[in-house]
Amino acid sequence: MDRAGRSLKSWQSPDEDRCCAQRSFARLPDHPRCWVIGCISTETPSFRKLFHVLNRLVLAFVVTLFGSTTGWAQPLNDECVGAEPIACGDIVIGDTTIATPDTAPFCFTSDGTAGGVWYSFIGTGDEVVLTTCNAATTYDTKLRVYTGDCSVLNCVVGDDDDACTFAALRSRVTWVSDPGVEYLILVHGFSSGAGTFELSLDCFAPPVAGLVCSPALALDSDVTWTNPIPYDSIDVLVDGIVEQTLPGTDESTTVSFTAGGTYEVCVVGFVGGTPSTESCCSVDAGIDNDECTSSISVGATSTTVFDTTVATDSGIDSGCGFGGTNDIWYDLTATCDGDYTISLCAGSSYDTTLALWDGVTCPVAGDAPLDCDNDGCGTQSEIVVALLAGQTVYVQVAGFLGDVGAGTLTVTNNAAPLNDTCDTAEVITDGTYTWTNACASVSGASPGCGGGAPVDIWYEYTAACDGIMTIDTEGTPTGDTRLAVWDACPSSGGLIVECNDDGGTGLLSLIDFTVVAGTTYFIQVGGFTTGTVPAGAQLTVGCAAAPIQDLTCLADPSGDVTLSWLNPSVYDSIEVDVDGLLDQTLAGTAVDAVVSTSSGTHTICVRGIIGGVPSGDICCTVQIPGDFTGQVVVLNGEETGTGLVDSVTALTDSFDGLGITNYAVVDSLDIVGGNPEVIYCVMGTFPDDRELTVSEGDQLFDWIVNQGVPVLVSAGDLWGFTPIVTGWNEVDGVGTPVDDGADAVVQQIASDFLAADGTTPYVQDNPGNDWIDELHPVTELARNGGAPVELLRPANAAGVAIPADSGPDFLTALVYTDDDGTTTIAMSTEIGGYNGGGAVEVQAFVGSLHQALTGGSTGGGNTFSRGDCNDDGGFDISDAVTSLSALFVFGSPTPPCLDACDTNDDGGFDISDPVFSLSSLFVMGSVPPAPPTFPACGGDPTPADGLDCASDPTTACP
């Protein structure tokens, strides 16, 4: 058909027939626009489609060759009068690149500045879906659909940027077409957008019209609609699931629902198996809180709109509604102690009833409510109830004699705290107070930190001292707190003194500031912004005197320490503590004192007292030298940290196990006087270490060189990094440090309790950061007037030197013996690191160290087995007989080891020892003390008792 309604066939001429017959190319003389190619006329729809395909191919070729299509002819459907016909199911490819712009009436979208092309479609009575949402569309398209003719266009539908699934900026329109009506379609672009597009046109049965879903009374909804055409069948869907299939002529049905929730009902018509698009409506089928078990929570201060029209009867009769039905349920949890008003008085349109039930469990038929009301305010209901913080009640809203309708439930919290405002602030003194702002209001006073004005409560406090006032919310189990201090109530022009948010632990708050005794302050406490802090929050307030300043402590060797300080305040009294115990109480004006102490390290603290309230302590530490002659001194050089190794404890535990009791642990060698038996300097490794001070290192040099005191220094970092230069550097036997080695040590020095290869697991204190293989030995060192020094490499029990950890230049321990017999040991590993083998192995290791240093047994004197008085390698009745004979038979020989005969280790050899031996042998549970009971051997843990072995026992102990 042409625009005049003529058949395209009437355009064909005999010339065209001849041309078709001859398969030639000709122009028809009576139709200048009509060419005949083969047997296809240029005026036929089939040629138009072919032409568009050829045109696109030519355009693509031209663009490829010349980069432009300027000057080429526009598409045949560039104008409305040349619209290309399309039909249901068609998919056409078009291009607006060289099309001319169109001026057409506004139709849901407007003209662009680029070109457009036209198509025509004859209506079928179907629903039509026209779209450029296709993969071949390359630009931002627009669609407009008109009726009428090209001179008078009437808008039907249009679109720009439909949210199609393929891509944005494409277009899609849908309309129900009228049979036989021609629709003119304009495809163009947004603004100057142009390019290739793919246009598809699909036809579907038209959807039902006028769909209506009635309210679900008694959970049933009447659904009605109008059929625009006769369908083959109709499907009714609920939430996407087909519930009913009806005859194609039906225009109504009834749908049933389960109580509670909103449902979507859709109707779809089918023609020839093809569905129409869905027409849908929603139905509120009952109420979510129709039963107690699905109650809705309401706040302690809240307003809730409701409607019981479609509510069902829960079967729970409160007794106030004369069989009231159609009820709904809420639950309320009190935020604090007090009265709550639960009301239906405002906004309810029917005769209501109200009941409260215990919130522990939902009620069952026959239970009695906590309270109920009917007509408390006209035909409405209201209850005032006293609740405790955290208590929950169920609220049942029903109607008198089953009445239903819309209403409003209002809950009012009448439990505001007495100190809700600054003008009603609670007066407090020093102490801790429990609080919550759950029922408080917003005072409107913004503290200036943590947001605007909080939900707050107020306290009034008068300073009890000249000093430091501290206020905090520490101890609050949960919540984000905020504090502020005012010099007067904000309503009276008060100003903020201090404010804090999150200055305490986590989200808690802390304030401290200087106060003057007798000054009154107002404390505002609340949450971050308008947050609620639940019950159980804590507020602690206290005033402490300002601490004493500039404390100096001068100690002399006699043990007297002279103190001096400055007083920032006038105190009632001043206290002096020594090592945590009160030593003196002085007048409040005192500025000096003398403290007498014993040898050792002491901590001395001074504080001021005002009104019985102490200031903070100011402290100093002093070291008083003492006589440690004959003692095993352990210098604790390990600092508190997160390391894995505690070498001091490992060492002293080993001493205890070996029976070495004469040891003392000190924090500084500066307090060690006299000549100790042996000195262990346990310095730790990075990061839990410290270096020897200059005075300590110089003192070690004197002890070793001049006093003959053996010394062990255990640490890696004294050699791995640049050490402080002290006298120790002259006697440690270590040369210039070299680069870090393998940093993974399993070797250790000799021990009779180790495997033949001398290895045991080693635990690094700080893995990856311990430089524990840094010792670089020298073979000769001037000491004691230039005497040569013998280098002893660590060796195992078999006397085999243990190889270095990472090559010949590395050793983890150096053992040197001076020409006068004094031994020094330098270790880059930690003693406690060898606890990888367990307590027994590290104890054996310490025993080897101690024996190497002292040259004797690990327990003093020769080794023996307690109770083996006759030295026959056993412990039996013959040992008791030997003891008795030695004690009471004249001329009997003296046993070779009186330490062994001292069975009870009381420091003497007398009748009590054979008695103890007999008891040990024949009375269950009586065992001789260390050294371990036979057959084990060891040194005497009490070497100062005067007993010894006259000669080395030969039978069992080496």
Secondary structure, 3 states (H helix, E strand, C coil): CCCCCCCHHHHCCHHHHHHHHHCCEEECCCCCCCEEECCEECCCHHHHHHHHHHHHHHHHHHHHHHCCCCCCCCCCCCCHHHCEECCCCCEEEEECCCCCECCCCCCCCCCCCCECEEEEEECCCCEEEEECCCCCCCCCEEEEEEEEECCEEEEEEEEECECCCCCCCECEEEEECCCCCEEEEEEEECCCCCCEEEEEEEEECCCCEEEEECCCECCEEEEEEECCCCCCEEEEEECCEEEEEEECCCCEEEEECCCCCEEEEEEEEEECCEECCCEEEEEECCCCCCCHHHCEEECCCEEEEEECCCCCCCCCCCCCCCCCCCCEEEEEECCCCEEEEEECCCCCCCCEEEEEEECCCCCCCCCCCCEEEECCECCECEEEEEECCCCEEEEEEEEHHHCCCEEEEEEEECCCCCCCCHHHCEEECCEEEEECCCCCCECCCCCCCCCCCCEEEEEEEECCCCEEEEEECCCCCCCCEEEEEECCCHHHCCCEEEEEECCCCCCCCEEEEEECCCCEEEEEEEECCCCCCCCCEEEEEEEEECCCEEEEEEECCCCEEEEEEECCCCCCEEEEEECCEEEEEEECCCCEEEEECCCEEEEEEEEEEECCEECCCEEEEEEECEECCCCEEEEECCCCCCCCCCHHHHHHHHHHHHCCCCEEEECCHHHEECCCCEEEEEEECCCCCCCCCHHHHHHHHHHHHHHCCCEEEEECHHHHCCCCCCHHHHCCCECCCCCCCCCCCCECCCCCCCCCCCECCCCCCCCCCCCCCCECECCCCCECCCECCEEECCECCCCCECCCCCCCCCECEEEEECCCCCEEEEECCCHHHHHHHCHHHHHHHHHHHHHHHHCCCCCCCCCECCCCCCCCCCCCHHHHHHHHHHHHCCCCCCCCEHHHHCCCCCCCCCCHHHHHHHHHHHCCCCCCCCCCCCCCCECCCCHHHCCCECCCCCCCCC
